[in-house]
Amino acid sequence: MFLDVYIGQLEDPYIVSDGGSIPKELSKLFPMPDGDYSSIDPFFRVLALANSGELPAEETFWQCTVVTVTRDQLLNYLDEWYGDTPIYPKPWTTRGEDPNKYEIRSLVRGLDPGQKYALVALEC
């Protein structure tokens, strides 16, 4: 079982069986904070955020939870979860390419601040 988190687009999701949907990826998969597997997994942080009622959230498919966020909200969560360190995606998601190309905080800084995005927690 994999517990993954990524940033996705809200429009034009992948349509899956039974009428569900999964947002298309804008980022690679989030790593554990500092590679520390004893820390709280980002997956569980997204679920806690969804259950808090603080932001719009829904289960769009079996074991796919989507929280609607702005760019600035994403930056705040990244700071809270990872501090000020660079956030490189899970190594197997870059397929040997330069991980700097996929640094998650840089990607988020480049997003449109007026748009909404999907913060996705996916169990597969």
NORMOCOR-V470481 format. One record per backbone hydrogen bond with DSSP energy under -0.5 kcal/mol. CO is the residue of the C=O (numbers start at 1). NH is the residue of the N-H. E is the energy in kcal/mol with one decimal. If there is no record, write none. Layout:
BEGIN
co:CO nh:NH e:E
co:CO nh:NH e:E
END
This chain:
BEGIN
co:2 nh:4 e:-0.6
co:2 nh:124 e:-2.3
co:4 nh:122 e:-2.9
co:5 nh:30 e:-2.9
co:6 nh:120 e:-2.8
co:7 nh:26 e:-3.4
co:7 nh:27 e:-1.7
co:8 nh:118 e:-2.7
co:14 nh:16 e:-0.5
co:14 nh:22 e:-2.2
co:16 nh:19 e:-0.8
co:17 nh:20 e:-1.4
co:20 nh:16 e:-2.3
co:22 nh:14 e:-2.7
co:24 nh:9 e:-2.2
co:29 nh:90 e:-1.8
co:32 nh:35 e:-2.1
co:33 nh:36 e:-2.6
co:35 nh:37 e:-0.9
co:36 nh:39 e:-1.5
co:41 nh:44 e:-0.7
co:41 nh:45 e:-1.5
co:42 nh:46 e:-2.4
co:43 nh:47 e:-2.0
co:44 nh:48 e:-2.2
co:45 nh:49 e:-2.2
co:46 nh:50 e:-2.6
co:47 nh:51 e:-2.4
co:48 nh:52 e:-1.2
co:49 nh:53 e:-0.6
co:49 nh:54 e:-0.6
co:49 nh:55 e:-0.5
co:50 nh:53 e:-0.8
co:56 nh:68 e:-2.8
co:58 nh:60 e:-0.8
co:58 nh:66 e:-3.1
co:60 nh:21 e:-1.9
co:61 nh:64 e:-2.5
co:63 nh:123 e:-2.6
co:64 nh:60 e:-1.7
co:64 nh:61 e:-1.0
co:65 nh:121 e:-2.7
co:66 nh:58 e:-2.1
co:67 nh:69 e:-0.5
co:67 nh:119 e:-2.9
co:69 nh:117 e:-3.5
co:70 nh:74 e:-2.3
co:71 nh:75 e:-2.5
co:72 nh:76 e:-2.1
co:73 nh:77 e:-2.4
co:74 nh:78 e:-2.7
co:75 nh:79 e:-2.3
co:76 nh:80 e:-2.3
co:77 nh:81 e:-2.8
co:78 nh:82 e:-2.8
co:79 nh:83 e:-1.8
co:82 nh:85 e:-1.1
co:86 nh:88 e:-0.7
co:87 nh:104 e:-2.8
co:90 nh:93 e:-2.3
co:91 nh:94 e:-1.3
co:94 nh:97 e:-2.0
co:98 nh:101 e:-1.5
co:99 nh:102 e:-1.5
co:100 nh:103 e:-1.1
co:103 nh:107 e:-1.7
co:104 nh:108 e:-2.4
co:105 nh:109 e:-2.4
co:106 nh:110 e:-1.3
co:108 nh:111 e:-1.7
co:112 nh:115 e:-1.4
co:115 nh:71 e:-0.6
co:117 nh:69 e:-2.7
co:117 nh:119 e:-0.5
co:118 nh:8 e:-3.2
co:118 nh:120 e:-0.7
co:119 nh:67 e:-2.3
co:120 nh:6 e:-1.6
co:120 nh:122 e:-0.5
co:121 nh:65 e:-2.7
co:122 nh:4 e:-2.9
co:122 nh:124 e:-0.6
END
